[in-house]
Amino acid sequence: MSSAPVLLVFLDGVGIGPADPESNPFLRAELPVLTGLLGGHTPTLEEPSVGGGNAVTVPLDATLGVAGIPQSGTGQAALLTGENAARIHGSHFGPWTPVGLRPLVEERNLLVRAARAGRSVAFANAYPKGWPGPGGGRRVSAPPLAAKAAGVLDRHEEALAEGRAVASEIVNDGWRTHLGHDWLPVITEREAGANLARVASGVELTLYAYYATDTAGHRGGMEGAVRVLERVDRFIGGLVDALDPGISMVVVSDHGNLEDVTSQHTLNPALGMVTGPAASALPRTMRSLTDVVPAVLGWLEVLESPA
């Protein structure tokens, strides 16, 4: 397979859950886009790998051979570096990137490695200028940490206004209400998806991160989980309608949570889904969080010397 652009969409706290509509909101929500991409199927623990003509799902082991319940801090670090961050840290840890793992994320994340190999990269999320601000430096998640290390934490309110960035909550409501930028446009999830497609059209590797899925898994109940999944579905609908067909979209998560409203974080495999050219070239070894970076760098034809 020749090199092709990749859009990596990170959804926090989304696993593959049981085939039980009483506990799994995927089986209660209206998800026409996702199920359409997967040929009418929904992945469950009974059948985790499903697909149609346009997409396939990949269950990703989030336990990484480490005892305990997977967490966001080490899970995101593993997902974005390809290293077993939980084992390096000595345990699963979250929600933030452990301070001791920050150098690993800064030096080994896929944005830095792709850029070092001459590939153009982008982080599509908008962040306020000066983020994280005084006293906030210890509470940092891996995606913006990786973007800052790669020099692409550079989309702020102006980019959001011009459709050159996407809010971390997909729509602009939080920026308008909580950050005082009420001059920003009110947009729909589908419009935000189209904005992300435009960002991805200009570079070879794009990362976008969405966190509200994990929040809904913690305290949204079935109603909140269904609501956030339907928001994601509309967002992906706008995205795939506008996305260049030559771009592979890889949807990944760091641990299970949202897929089972009867519990908090789970031992379930994290959700992986691939669409576009890469869907027909999935490596057989893409089985855990640590396999995502090698796969993406392989699709980008990034060759690295052994460490």
C-alpha positions in Angstrom: 0.0 0.0 0.0 1.3 3.5 -0.9 1.4 6.3 1.6 -1.9 7.9 2.3 -3.1 10.6 4.7 -4.5 9.5 8.0 -7.1 11.2 10.3 -6.9 9.9 13.9 -10.1 10.5 15.9 -9.7 9.8 19.6 -12.8 9.1 21.7 -12.1 9.0 25.4 -13.5 6.0 27.4 -15.3 4.0 24.7 -15.0 0.2 24.7 -16.8 -2.7 23.0 -19.6 -3.8 25.3 -22.0 -6.6 25.9 -24.8 -7.5 23.6 -27.3 -6.3 26.1 -29.4 -3.1 25.4 -30.1 -2.8 29.2 -26.4 -1.9 29.8 -24.9 -1.1 26.4 -26.0 2.4 25.0 -24.7 1.5 21.5 -27.7 -0.8 21.3 -30.1 1.9 22.4 -28.8 4.9 20.5 -29.8 5.9 16.9 -26.5 5.6 15.1 -27.3 5.6 11.4 -23.8 6.8 10.3 -21.8 4.3 12.4 -24.0 1.3 11.7 -24.1 2.3 8.0 -20.4 2.4 7.7 -20.2 -1.1 9.4 -22.8 -2.7 7.1 -25.6 -2.5 9.6 -23.6 -4.1 12.4 -22.7 -2.9 15.9 -19.7 -4.4 17.6 -20.2 -6.3 20.8 -18.2 -8.6 23.0 -19.8 -11.5 21.3 -18.8 -10.2 17.8 -16.2 -7.4 18.3 -14.8 -7.3 14.8 -17.5 -6.3 12.3 -17.5 -4.3 9.1 -19.2 -3.4 5.9 -17.9 -2.1 2.6 -16.5 1.1 4.2 -15.2 0.4 7.6 -14.1 -2.4 10.0 -13.9 -2.4 13.8 -10.8 -3.6 15.7 -11.0 -4.5 19.4 -7.9 -3.1 21.2 -6.7 -4.6 24.4 -6.4 -1.8 27.0 -5.1 -3.9 29.9 -1.6 -4.3 28.3 -0.8 -7.2 30.6 -0.9 -4.9 33.7 -3.2 -5.7 36.7 -6.0 -3.3 37.5 -8.5 -1.3 35.6 -7.2 0.7 32.5 -7.2 4.5 33.0 -6.9 7.5 30.7 -3.5 8.8 31.6 -1.5 5.6 30.8 -4.0 4.5 28.2 -3.6 7.7 26.1 0.1 7.6 26.5 0.2 4.1 25.2 -2.1 4.9 22.4 -0.1 7.9 21.2 3.4 6.5 21.6 3.1 2.8 20.9 4.8 2.1 24.3 3.3 0.1 27.2 2.9 3.2 29.4 1.1 1.3 32.1 4.0 -1.1 32.5 6.6 1.7 32.4 4.6 3.6 35.1 4.1 0.4 37.1 0.3 0.6 37.1 -2.7 2.0 35.2 -3.1 5.7 36.1 -5.5 8.5 35.3 -7.1 10.7 34.4 -4.1 12.8 33.5 -0.7 11.9 32.0 1.6 11.0 34.9 4.3 13.5 35.3 6.9 10.8 34.9 5.5 9.8 31.5 5.3 13.2 30.1 8.8 13.0 28.5 7.8 9.8 26.8 4.7 11.4 25.4 6.6 14.5 24.3 9.5 12.6 22.6 7.8 9.5 21.2 4.3 10.5 20.2 3.2 9.8 16.6 2.9 13.5 15.7 6.5 14.2 16.6 7.7 11.0 14.9 5.7 11.7 11.7 6.9 15.3 11.5 10.5 14.2 12.1 10.2 12.0 9.1 9.0 14.9 7.0 5.2 14.3 7.1 2.9 17.3 7.6 0.9 17.0 10.8 -2.0 18.9 12.5 -3.8 18.9 15.8 -7.4 19.9 15.0 -8.6 20.8 18.5 -8.9 24.5 19.4 -7.3 25.4 22.8 -7.4 28.8 24.5 -4.2 30.9 24.1 -1.8 30.3 26.9 -3.4 27.0 27.9 -3.0 25.3 30.4 -2.2 28.5 32.3 -0.7 29.1 35.7 -0.9 26.0 38.0 -2.4 23.8 35.3 0.7 22.2 34.0 0.4 19.0 36.0 -3.2 18.2 34.8 -2.6 17.6 31.1 -4.0 14.9 28.9 -1.8 13.3 26.3 -3.3 14.7 23.0 -2.5 18.4 23.7 0.8 17.4 25.3 1.7 15.5 22.1 0.6 18.4 19.9 2.6 21.0 21.9 5.7 18.8 21.6 5.2 18.6 17.8 4.6 22.4 17.6 1.0 22.1 16.4 -0.9 23.3 19.5 -1.6 26.3 17.4 -5.4 26.5 16.8 -7.2 29.0 19.0 -10.5 31.0 19.0 -9.7 32.7 15.7 -9.2 29.3 14.0 -12.5 28.1 15.6 -14.3 31.1 14.2 -13.0 30.4 10.7 -13.8 26.7 10.7 -10.1 25.8 10.8 -10.4 24.0 14.2 -12.9 22.0 16.2 -13.8 22.4 19.8 -13.0 19.5 22.1 -16.8 19.1 22.8 -17.4 19.2 19.0 -19.8 22.2 19.0 -18.8 25.7 20.2 -21.2 26.0 23.1 -18.6 25.7 25.8 -16.3 28.3 24.3 -19.3 30.6 23.9 -20.8 30.1 27.4 -17.9 29.3 29.7 -14.9 31.1 28.0 -16.8 34.3 27.1 -16.4 34.0 23.3 -20.0 34.5 22.5 -19.0 35.9 19.1 -18.1 32.5 18.0 -20.6 30.9 15.5 -23.2 28.4 16.7 -22.5 25.3 14.7 -24.0 21.8 14.4 -22.2 18.5 14.9 -22.3 17.9 11.2 -20.8 21.3 10.5 -18.0 20.6 13.0 -17.4 17.3 11.2 -17.0 19.1 7.9 -14.6 21.5 9.6 -12.5 18.6 10.7 -12.5 17.2 7.2 -11.1 20.5 5.9 -8.3 20.4 8.5 -7.4 16.9 7.5 -7.4 17.7 3.8 -4.3 19.9 4.1 -1.9 17.5 5.9 -0.8 13.9 6.0 -1.6 13.2 9.6 -4.3 14.8 11.7 -5.3 14.2 15.4 -8.6 15.2 16.9 -9.6 14.3 20.5 -13.1 14.2 22.1 -13.4 13.6 25.8 -17.2 13.9 26.7 -17.7 10.2 26.0 -15.7 9.3 29.1 -17.5 12.0 31.1 -20.9 10.5 30.0 -19.7 7.1 31.0 -18.9 8.3 34.5 -22.0 10.2 35.3 -24.4 10.4 32.3 -26.3 7.1 32.8 -28.1 5.5 29.9 -29.7 8.8 28.8 -26.4 10.7 28.8 -24.5 7.9 27.1 -27.1 7.7 24.3 -27.1 11.4 23.9 -23.3 11.7 23.5 -23.1 8.7 21.1 -25.8 10.3 18.9 -23.7 13.5 18.9 -20.7 11.6 17.8 -22.7 9.9 15.1 -23.8 13.2 13.7 -20.3 14.5 13.9 -18.9 11.5 12.0 -21.7 11.9 9.5 -20.6 15.4 8.6 -17.0 14.3 8.6 -17.3 11.3 6.3 -19.5 13.3 3.9 -16.8 15.9 3.5 -13.7 13.8 3.9 -11.5 13.1 0.9 -11.9 9.4 0.0 -8.1 9.1 -0.1 -7.8 9.8 3.6 -8.0 6.9 6.1 -10.0 7.6 9.3 -8.9 5.7 12.4 -11.2 6.0 15.4 -9.7 4.8 18.6 -10.2 4.9 22.4 -8.0 4.4 25.5 -10.2 2.2 27.7 -13.7 0.9 28.2 -16.4 2.9 30.1 -19.3 4.3 28.1 -20.2 0.9 26.6 -21.6 -0.4 29.9 -23.6 2.0 32.0 -23.8 -0.5 34.9 -20.1 0.1 35.7 -17.4 2.7 35.4 -14.1 1.9 33.7 -14.1 -1.7 32.3 -11.7 -4.4 31.2 -13.4 -4.5 27.9 -11.4 -3.9 24.7 -11.2 -0.3 23.6 -13.0 0.6 20.4 -11.0 0.8 17.2 -12.5 1.5 13.8 -10.8 2.1 10.4 -12.4 3.5 7.3 -10.9 4.4 3.9 -7.9 2.9 2.1 -6.4 1.6 5.4 -9.5 -0.5 6.1 -8.4 -3.1 3.5 -4.8 -3.1 4.8 -5.2 -3.7 8.6 -2.2 -5.3 10.1 -2.9 -8.7 11.7 -0.9 -7.4 14.7 -3.3 -4.5 15.5 -4.6 -6.0 18.7 -3.8 -3.5 21.5 -3.4 0.2 22.3 0.3 -0.1 21.5 -0.3 -1.3 18.0 -2.0 1.9 16.7 1.1 4.0 16.3 3.1 1.4 14.3 0.0 0.9 12.1 -0.5 4.6 11.4 3.2 5.2 10.8 3.2 2.3 8.5 0.4 3.7 6.4 2.3 7.0 6.2 5.4 5.0 5.1 7.4 6.4 8.0 10.6 4.4 8.4 12.4 4.7 11.7 15.8 3.5 12.8 15.7 1.1 15.7 16.0 2.9 19.1 
